[in-house]
Amino acid sequence: MASTDAETDMGLGLGLVFGLVAVGAALLTTVNGYTYATRTAQGLEATGLQVSSGVAFGVAMLAAGIAIVAVHVFDG
């Protein structure tokens, strides 16, 4: 019977997943900001875009923080 101590790749996997979520949310923030600027310049209503851009920014910051914590927690 072999007894080996397997290390987990959980830190890498969680870091990657939350990193991708952070990048996606940052891109959503950029798209919402650009759309808000163009709609405002055209004189159209764009108030909901500010709220969704703020939420996307918050998600990006939270996901990036969790990605960093996951890498450090599961670091052998």
Backbone bond lengths (Angstrom), bond angles and torsions (degrees), N, CA, C in turn:
res aa  C-N    CA-C-N  psi(-1)  N-CA   C-N-CA  omega(-1)  CA-C   N-CA-C  phi
1 M - - - 1.442 - - 1.521 108.91 -
2 A 1.292 115.59 121.82 1.462 120.29 -178.67 1.519 109.88 -88.23
3 S 1.287 114.43 137.21 1.470 117.98 175.91 1.524 107.64 -118.62
4 T 1.288 114.51 108.91 1.460 120.29 178.51 1.512 108.68 -121.85
5 D 1.286 114.45 150.75 1.463 120.57 178.89 1.523 107.79 -103.72
6 A 1.307 116.13 103.89 1.464 120.99 -178.48 1.521 109.59 -85.27
7 E 1.323 115.32 130.53 1.455 119.88 175.86 1.521 108.83 -88.17
8 T 1.292 115.64 150.58 1.456 120.31 -177.56 1.526 111.39 -93.06
9 D 1.296 114.88 149.04 1.462 121.17 174.45 1.526 110.60 -101.83
10 M 1.325 115.73 20.98 1.458 120.72 -176.37 1.534 111.30 -61.22
11 G 1.326 117.74 -39.19 1.462 120.38 -179.59 1.517 111.93 -62.79
12 L 1.315 115.76 -41.31 1.462 120.08 178.39 1.523 111.30 -67.19
13 G 1.323 116.46 -44.38 1.469 120.43 -178.97 1.515 112.31 -65.86
14 L 1.332 116.63 -47.96 1.464 119.33 179.38 1.522 111.38 -66.25
15 G 1.333 116.17 -38.54 1.465 119.27 176.99 1.514 111.85 -61.25
16 L 1.333 115.60 -40.21 1.460 120.23 178.91 1.525 111.48 -67.40
17 V 1.328 117.04 -45.61 1.469 120.60 -178.69 1.521 111.18 -63.06
18 F 1.323 116.66 -50.04 1.459 119.02 -178.67 1.532 111.47 -70.41
19 G 1.328 117.49 -28.22 1.457 120.31 173.63 1.524 111.96 -64.86
20 L 1.327 115.72 -41.47 1.466 119.87 177.38 1.529 111.69 -67.06
21 V 1.330 116.50 -37.62 1.467 119.82 175.86 1.529 109.91 -63.30
22 A 1.329 116.90 -41.49 1.465 120.91 179.56 1.525 111.67 -64.08
23 V 1.317 116.95 -42.01 1.468 120.45 178.69 1.528 110.53 -66.11
24 G 1.328 116.57 -42.37 1.470 120.11 178.31 1.520 112.05 -62.05
25 A 1.327 116.46 -42.92 1.461 119.83 179.08 1.530 111.21 -68.13
26 A 1.317 117.22 -35.29 1.465 119.94 176.84 1.530 110.82 -65.96
27 L 1.326 116.44 -38.70 1.468 119.48 176.10 1.526 111.32 -65.50
28 L 1.331 116.51 -38.01 1.461 120.39 176.81 1.526 110.69 -63.91
29 T 1.323 117.03 -38.36 1.463 120.94 175.90 1.530 110.40 -61.01
30 T 1.326 116.41 -43.07 1.457 121.05 179.68 1.525 111.63 -64.38
31 V 1.319 116.48 -45.34 1.468 120.52 -179.93 1.528 110.49 -63.14
32 N 1.332 116.72 -43.69 1.464 119.73 179.10 1.521 111.73 -64.42
33 G 1.326 117.13 -39.61 1.462 120.50 178.19 1.521 112.22 -64.28
34 Y 1.328 116.52 -43.50 1.460 120.54 178.37 1.526 111.00 -65.51
35 T 1.321 116.59 -42.87 1.461 120.41 179.27 1.518 110.99 -64.10
36 Y 1.336 116.56 -40.48 1.464 120.33 177.47 1.527 110.60 -60.74
37 A 1.330 116.66 -44.21 1.464 120.47 -179.08 1.527 111.70 -63.95
38 T 1.319 117.13 -43.26 1.465 119.09 -178.86 1.526 111.84 -70.77
39 R 1.338 117.74 -39.03 1.467 120.02 179.33 1.527 110.95 -68.48
40 T 1.325 117.40 -36.86 1.460 120.40 178.56 1.521 110.48 -67.38
41 A 1.329 116.36 -39.09 1.465 119.99 179.29 1.534 111.08 -65.98
42 Q 1.316 117.47 -28.54 1.462 121.24 179.03 1.522 112.09 -86.23
43 G 1.316 116.92 -5.21 1.456 120.62 -179.62 1.514 113.78 81.63
44 L 1.317 117.71 19.29 1.462 122.02 179.72 1.530 110.39 -95.13
45 E 1.324 116.25 161.67 1.457 120.26 179.05 1.532 109.96 -74.93
46 A 1.327 115.76 136.11 1.468 119.75 -178.45 1.527 111.40 -147.99
47 T 1.333 118.01 31.70 1.460 119.57 -175.26 1.525 112.91 -70.58
48 G 1.297 119.26 -33.61 1.462 121.39 -179.77 1.523 112.97 -67.90
49 L 1.313 117.02 -23.37 1.461 120.42 -178.99 1.521 111.84 -68.43
50 Q 1.327 117.50 -32.56 1.459 119.74 178.00 1.520 110.66 -65.88
51 V 1.314 116.76 -41.77 1.461 120.70 -179.89 1.526 110.48 -65.99
52 S 1.320 117.57 -47.61 1.460 119.88 -178.70 1.530 111.31 -67.46
53 S 1.317 117.55 -31.42 1.458 120.57 175.98 1.526 110.65 -67.77
54 G 1.317 116.84 -39.77 1.463 120.35 177.35 1.515 112.34 -65.87
55 V 1.326 116.60 -40.51 1.464 120.40 177.79 1.527 110.11 -65.09
56 A 1.318 117.12 -42.67 1.462 120.60 178.90 1.527 110.95 -63.22
57 F 1.311 117.67 -38.37 1.462 121.17 177.57 1.530 110.48 -64.52
58 G 1.330 116.36 -42.98 1.460 120.08 177.63 1.517 112.07 -61.76
59 V 1.328 116.62 -41.64 1.467 120.73 177.98 1.524 110.34 -64.17
60 A 1.323 116.83 -40.07 1.464 120.42 179.23 1.526 111.05 -62.85
61 M 1.317 117.49 -43.96 1.464 120.58 -179.55 1.527 111.44 -67.73
62 L 1.319 117.10 -41.21 1.459 121.12 179.44 1.526 111.03 -65.68
63 A 1.313 117.10 -45.18 1.465 120.77 -180.00 1.525 111.34 -64.85
64 A 1.321 117.30 -38.54 1.464 119.78 178.03 1.525 110.65 -65.22
65 G 1.317 117.01 -40.56 1.459 120.20 177.80 1.521 111.91 -64.94
66 I 1.314 117.07 -41.83 1.463 120.37 178.93 1.529 110.62 -66.55
67 A 1.325 117.33 -35.29 1.465 120.63 177.88 1.528 110.47 -62.88
68 I 1.307 116.86 -42.53 1.463 120.64 179.30 1.527 110.19 -66.64
69 V 1.306 117.18 -42.54 1.466 120.81 179.77 1.524 110.40 -64.49
70 A 1.325 118.10 -41.04 1.463 121.16 -179.68 1.527 111.32 -62.00
71 V 1.314 116.78 -40.19 1.462 119.80 179.36 1.527 109.98 -64.72
72 H 1.316 117.69 -41.20 1.458 120.78 -177.85 1.533 112.46 -75.51
73 V 1.314 117.97 -35.82 1.466 120.65 -178.75 1.528 110.70 -67.35
74 F 1.324 117.13 -42.96 1.445 120.53 -175.48 1.533 112.63 -94.21
75 D 1.329 117.10 12.90 1.462 121.07 176.99 1.522 108.83 -74.40
76 G 1.322 116.63 116.85 1.447 123.24 -173.59 1.475 113.85 -51.36
